[in-house]
Amino acid sequence: MDSKKSFLIDLFTTAVNACKPSACMSKYLENIDASKGLCVVGAGKAAAEMAAEVNRFYGDKCFGAVVTRYGYESSGDTGRIKVLSANHPTPDDNSLAAGKELLELVKNNPADIPILFIISGGGSSLMCLPVDDVPFSQKQKLNQFLLRSGASVDEINVVRKQLSLVKGGKLAQAAKSDYVTLIISDVVGDKPSDIASGPTISDGSTKADALAILQKYNWPVIAEVEAHLLKPEQERVADTVGEYFIVANAQHAIDSAIGVAQHEGWETQVLGYDIQGEAKEVAKQHAAIALDQKAQGKRVMLFSGGELTVTVADIYGDGGPNQEYLMALAEALNGEAGIYALACDTDGVDGSKDVAGAYINSSTIARAQDAGENLHAQLEGHNSHQFFKAIDDLIITGPTNTNVNDFRVIVIE
């Protein structure tokens, strides 16, 4: 393997490992009173690994259930904490079953046994329980639309919360006991009510807000959804009262990698821990910065995190925002010597395929042409997966058992 590519993969691995539950949870678990037992309820791509860490800490004192993505079940022992599996990013029947089971677990937990909620990115799809007047099939259809609409994560969460019996704090509001939430954040800004659509954190969004967002993105009107959102607003339930703690986030991951890079003698810059926007447009901005640094004779590494989006038309290929970002970056750099880059999702899945992301260098365009790939055409068709597969520059990690969003680094030699 190209040594430069290997170096960047090692930096990505460092970032991911810093945010694994085994590395970031113990200091928070020390402060939870489990003398009478501890009910553990969780959802997200890191939920099973978080459950294993809780079990390692408390053993038989803890019990409960969590739901994670297929293939993300922990290799560690979760003890009396049951691990359920469901689909992501579109909920399936197991997502529905998990939503029902976890809500019942919270409702039936005795008042004298505290609840530990363990939440991470992906929980919104994995734990799904629609309001009674919206069929699950219609909720699935709406979710598919939202994922390709170009709507921001904030906007998608507003819609999801108004159509759910567990999101937007409703899961925690069913508890009779005290509770605390530990969160691995995959959301820009670490707003707890947005992570997994905030099952333990209430917020002030309304049905009218949700309908306005759907109309903004020209949604294909679904009668049952529209009818529900046009109903009068219900009186707000009291805000959730449990404490919450962000145990890992994008900054934690990136700073860990920066520490390694600086130890290796590199100058580093952070373009932003929480960048949002269309992947292609952000890539153009970053390419301009990289070229400017190169023109100044700088030897520097440019790090960034956050969550980018890809807006697609009716016909589109396979890929993800990190792969699309790199295609657009390669096009804008146009083979400039001495610049290479990696962009990956820390959960190991970037978009529609089970790949973490990809890698580019100054030979990317030439190698793609030799392989019969037209970069611009594939970029316009959002077919980044095929492009990087053809030149053997996909980054495949498998499930990482954590999720703090994107990790991107551009190297200027």
DANOR-V49016 format. One record per residue. RES is the residue in one small letter. PHI is phi in whole degrees, -180 to 180 (none if undefined). BURIAL is # if it has 24 or more other C-alpha atoms within 12 Angstrom, else .. Layout:
RES	PHI	BURIAL
RES	PHI	BURIAL
This chain:
m	none	.
d	-49	.
s	-63	.
k	-68	#
k	-62	#
s	-61	.
f	-62	.
l	-70	#
i	-63	#
d	-63	.
l	-64	#
f	-62	#
t	-62	#
t	-60	#
a	-62	#
v	-64	#
n	-62	#
a	-66	#
c	-111	#
k	-73	#
p	-53	#
s	-65	#
a	-99	#
c	-130	#
m	-102	#
s	-60	#
k	-67	.
y	-86	#
l	-66	#
e	-60	.
n	-98	.
i	-101	#
d	-83	.
a	-113	#
s	-63	.
k	-99	.
g	117	#
l	-146	#
c	-87	#
v	-111	#
v	-132	#
g	-152	#
a	-153	#
g	138	#
k	-67	#
a	-99	#
a	-61	#
a	-67	#
e	-68	#
m	-64	#
a	-63	#
a	-63	#
e	-69	#
v	-62	#
n	-64	#
r	-61	#
f	-81	#
y	-109	#
g	61	.
d	-69	.
k	-68	#
c	-105	#
f	-152	#
g	141	#
a	-157	#
v	-138	#
v	-125	#
t	-133	#
r	-75	#
y	-50	#
g	89	#
y	-104	#
e	-62	#
s	-73	#
s	-81	.
g	-86	.
d	-84	.
t	-98	#
g	57	#
r	-87	#
i	-95	#
k	-73	#
v	-109	#
l	-99	#
s	-131	#
a	-151	#
n	-91	#
h	-150	#
p	-94	#
t	-104	#
p	-62	#
d	-126	#
d	-60	#
n	-71	#
s	-64	#
l	-66	#
a	-62	#
a	-65	#
g	-57	#
k	-64	#
e	-65	#
l	-69	#
l	-65	#
e	-65	#
l	-61	#
v	-66	#
k	-60	.
n	-91	.
n	-70	#
p	-61	.
a	-67	.
d	-95	.
i	-113	#
p	-67	#
i	-112	#
l	-108	#
f	-90	#
i	-119	#
i	-123	#
s	-147	#
g	-58	#
g	98	#
g	-61	#
s	-64	#
s	-79	#
l	-74	#
m	-121	#
c	-126	#
l	-145	#
p	-69	#
v	-58	#
d	-62	.
d	-96	.
v	-120	#
p	-59	.
f	-59	#
s	-63	.
q	-73	#
k	-64	#
q	-63	#
k	-61	#
l	-65	#
n	-62	#
q	-62	.
f	-63	#
l	-61	#
l	-66	#
r	-112	#
s	-82	#
g	92	#
a	-66	#
s	-73	#
v	-60	#
d	-57	#
e	-66	#
i	-60	#
n	-66	#
v	-59	#
v	-64	#
r	-59	#
k	-64	#
q	-74	#
l	-115	#
s	-127	#
l	-97	#
v	-125	#
k	-82	#
g	64	#
g	89	#
k	-68	#
l	-65	#
a	-69	#
q	-65	#
a	-83	#
a	-79	#
k	-95	#
s	-104	#
d	-68	#
y	-153	#
v	-139	#
t	-120	#
l	-107	#
i	-128	#
i	-97	#
s	-90	#
d	-114	#
v	-116	#
v	-57	#
g	87	#
d	58	#
k	-70	#
p	-63	#
s	-74	#
d	-100	#
i	-77	#
a	57	#
s	61	#
g	56	#
p	-65	#
t	-117	#
i	-128	#
s	-78	#
d	-146	#
g	-100	#
s	-69	#
t	-128	#
k	-60	#
a	-62	.
d	-60	#
a	-63	#
l	-66	#
a	-63	.
i	-65	#
l	-61	#
q	-68	.
k	-58	.
y	-103	.
n	52	.
w	-66	#
p	-77	.
v	-53	.
i	-108	#
a	-55	.
e	-67	.
v	-67	#
e	-61	#
a	-61	.
h	-67	#
l	-73	#
l	-89	.
k	-68	.
p	-58	.
e	-65	.
q	-81	.
e	-61	.
r	-64	.
v	-73	.
a	-55	.
d	-60	.
t	-64	#
v	-120	.
g	-72	#
e	-74	#
y	-139	#
f	-139	#
i	-84	#
v	-92	#
a	-159	#
n	-154	#
a	-62	#
q	-63	#
h	-59	#
a	-66	#
i	-65	#
d	-63	#
s	-64	#
a	-68	#
i	-61	#
g	-58	.
v	-67	#
a	-61	#
q	-67	.
h	-63	.
e	-84	.
g	95	.
w	-88	.
e	-76	.
t	-130	#
q	-134	#
v	-107	#
l	-76	#
g	156	#
y	-83	#
d	-134	#
i	-76	#
q	-123	#
g	136	#
e	-68	#
a	-53	#
k	-64	#
e	-72	#
v	-62	#
a	-60	#
k	-62	#
q	-63	.
h	-69	#
a	-63	#
a	-62	.
i	-65	#
a	-62	#
l	-66	#
d	-66	.
q	-62	#
k	-64	#
a	-63	.
q	-84	.
g	77	.
k	-77	.
r	-113	#
v	-151	#
m	-113	#
l	-107	#
f	-104	#
s	-155	#
g	-137	#
g	113	#
e	-146	#
l	-94	#
t	-126	#
v	-128	#
t	-95	#
v	-113	#
a	-92	.
d	-65	.
i	-113	.
y	-154	.
g	-96	#
d	-102	#
g	164	#
g	-160	#
p	-63	#
n	-70	#
q	-67	#
e	-66	#
y	-55	#
l	-69	#
m	-62	#
a	-67	#
l	-65	#
a	-61	#
e	-63	#
a	-71	#
l	-76	#
n	53	#
g	77	#
e	-54	#
a	-68	.
g	80	#
i	-127	#
y	-143	#
a	-157	#
l	-135	#
a	-142	#
c	-143	#
d	-91	#
t	-69	#
d	-88	#
g	90	#
v	-132	#
d	-109	#
g	80	#
s	-90	#
k	-124	#
d	-82	#
v	-127	#
a	-77	#
g	169	#
a	-159	#
y	-139	#
i	-133	#
n	-146	#
s	-69	#
s	-97	#
t	-56	#
i	-65	#
a	-65	.
r	-66	#
a	-65	#
q	-61	.
d	-63	.
a	-90	.
g	82	.
e	-105	#
n	-99	#
l	-58	#
h	-64	#
a	-64	.
q	-70	#
l	-66	#
e	-65	#
g	-91	#
h	52	#
n	-116	#
s	-70	#
h	-62	#
q	-62	#
f	-59	#
f	-76	#
k	-65	#
a	-64	#
i	-109	#
d	58	.
d	-122	#
l	-73	#
i	-107	#
i	-118	#
t	-112	#
g	77	#
p	-59	#
t	-96	#
n	64	#
t	-152	#
n	-169	#
v	-126	#
n	74	#
d	-80	#
f	-128	#
r	-130	#
v	-145	#
i	-115	#
v	-110	#
i	-116	#
e	-92	#
